[in-house]
């Protein structure tokens, strides 16, 4: 995905990290569904434990830059939207794995 050139580095980083988190989470879920190996379920849960705090920290960084005037409100909403869009997706993936494995 090509991002607009006008985005600040922190907003661009937050969007790229959110997209990478989505791609890696989807890959782990896909491998779990294909192989039905519990190792991928555990790997996915570990990934959630690591990715959620990093996404929140990056989002907080963009919010602080919004408050200090280094990021526009439009950039903040764009990066927040992309980062927060991962929340329902992660919950849906979590539901799939826990339902499928009876955890």
N, C-alpha and C positions, 0 to 999 in steps of 0.2 A: 504494500500500500504506500503510495506516494503522499507524503504530508506537505501541506503548504509551506513555502520557504519563509513566510513571515512569522512562523511560530518561534517563540523563544526556545532556548536549548532545554530548559527544564520541562516545558510543556511537551516538546518533541520527545524527550526521554520518557516522560510518564506514559505517553501514548504508545511508544515503541515497547516499553516494558509490559504494559497491559496486553498488547497484541502478542508478545512473546509468551506471556503467562497463559493466555488463552490457547495458543498453538501447542505449547508443551502439555498443558492439562488435557487437551483434546487427544493428543498423541498417546498419553498415558492411559486415558480411558479407552481409546481404541485398541491398544495392545491388551488391556485387561479383557475387553469383550471378545477379542479374537482368541486369546489363549486361555481365558478363564483362570489364569494363574494368580493366586492370592498375593504374590510378590508385587504385582502391579497395583493392586488395591492399597497395599501398605506404602508403596512408593508414591501413589497419588495423595494419600493422607499426609505423608511427609512433605510433599510438594506444597500442599495447602498450608501447612504450618509455616513454611518458609515464605511462600509467595504473598500471603495475606499481609504480614507485617511490612514487607518491602513495598507492596502497592500502597498501603496506607501511609508509609513514610514519604513516598514520592508524592502522593496526593497532598499530604500536609505541607511539604516543601512548596508545592505550587500555590497552595492557599496562603502561606506566609508571603510569598512573592506577590500575590494579589493584594494583600494588605499593605505591603510596602510600595506598591505602585509599579513594580517591575514587570508585572504580567497584566494584560487587559482582562476584563471580565469575560469577554468572548473566548479568549484562550483558556481561561480557567474553566468555563463551562464545557468547552470541548474536551479538554483533558479529563475533567471530572466525569463526564458522561462515559467516555471510553473506559476509564478505570472502574467506575461503579457498575458498568454493564457486565463485568466479570462476576459480580456477586450472585445474581440469579442463575447464571450459567454454572458457576461452581456448586451452588446448592442443588441444581438439577443433576449434575454429574454425581454429587455425593449421594443423592437419592437413588440414582440408578445403581451405584455400586453397593450401597447398603441393602437395597431391596434384593439385588441379584445374589449377594453373598450371605444374606441373613445375618449381618453383623449387628 
